[in-house]
Amino acid sequence: MAMRRAAAVIGARALNSTRDSCPSLLSRDLHASPGSKKIVGVFYKANEYAAMNPNFLGCAENALGIREWLESQGHQYIVTDDKDGPDCELDKHIPDLHVLISTPFHPAYVTAERIKRAKNLQLLLTAGIGSDHVDLKAAAEAGLTVAEVTGSNTVSVAEDELMRILILVRNFVPGHHQVINGEWNVAAIAHRAYDLEGKTVGTVGAGRIGRLLLQRLKPFNCNLLYHDRLKMDPELEKEIGAKFEEDVDKMLPKCDIVVINMPLTEKTKGMFNKERIAKLKKGVLIVNNARGAIMDTQAVVDACSSGHIAGYSGDVWNPQPAPKDHPWRYMPNQAMTPHTSGTTIDAQLRYAAGTKDMLERYFKGEEFPAQNYIVKEGQLASQYR
């Protein structure tokens, strides 16, 4: 109950409405003009996996499960996975699309240049959480609405973070590789394997995902710390047993394990550079399912190579998809995966339903749930300011 109240407070604070002062922007933002709309969805291609699960909605082939509904309403629905480069399929549709749907897992990078060319564009929807693939400042200046399905995959990501913490603490990946390679060397694993109990875990960012992670860590009897823009409700903080740290640079050296749970903004981009990483404990473990660009790529490689970072795990890269020569693929002490934590089948069902709900509201000229707005009437949500 306390967590729900805290989420409601944050959602209410997220945006300052300027409806009365910006009537022209409101008209463009929230009301679909009459007639058929051109809606473009950009999703990863599933190929042979698309037919293996009827609820696998987040891929290009199944297109959030909304094609039949949209076309029955008289709208045009174009879906592609081809999003990069001057001759990509997405760019062919930029000049006349009305709505662009994308995901953080296969992001369509909506640059200022693309926004300038998109003369009919009104609405940018993120099927999932995290809209940093959009130039939010340019979107605000153009009077566009940017929205996402807030809360749709928070459980999915928090569970994944807990898994990664345990994988790093127990030195799981090298042991798994031994099995694959036909080896058996207990000492090679055990000399770097620990218990999670008693360790200090700090989350940088304690929004919906960060709070869920802290709740799931409580039974492990860890020392829990958190840094965030907003202090938790005292009742919730007491229930979780986490201590608020106002100064992130004072918190980080205390941590055996650091988890990144903040959005990518101008302030957080490259936040974990060489200098900040040097302040962390030698042997620190880092989990990052937030955004790859929060980390200085080469600084992470160097710290993993020297052993200053004893383990780094996450599923976010910069850019995405990660090129074959991305150095994080080959650095030691890593447990990286493609961007999968927030696109479980359960999460897909939630963000597909949320996307359909917002499209229905858009066609009717109705407001979205307040917490779903990232840009509204020229204003950015507070977490992106």
Buried (B, 14 or more C-beta within 10 A) or exposed (E): EBBEEBBEEBBEBBBEBBEEEBEEBBEBBBBBEEEEBBBBBBBBBBEEEBEEEEEBBBBBBBBBBBBEBBEEBEBBBBBBBBBEEEEBBBBBBBEBBBBBBBBBBBBBBBEEEBBEEBEEBBBBBBBBBBBBBBBBEBBBEBBBBBBBBBBBBBBBBBBBBBBBBEBBBBBBBBBEEBEEEEEEEEEEBEEBBBEBEEBBBBBBBBBBBBBBBBBBBEEBEBBBBBBBEBEBBEEBBEBBBBBBBEEBEEBBEBBBBBBBBBBBBEEBBBBBEEEBBEEBBEEBBBBBBBBBBBBBBEBBBBBBEEEBBBBBBBBBBBEBBBEEEBBBEEBBBBBBBBBEBBBBEEBBBBBBBBBBBBBEBBBEEEEBBBBBBBBBBBBBBEBBE
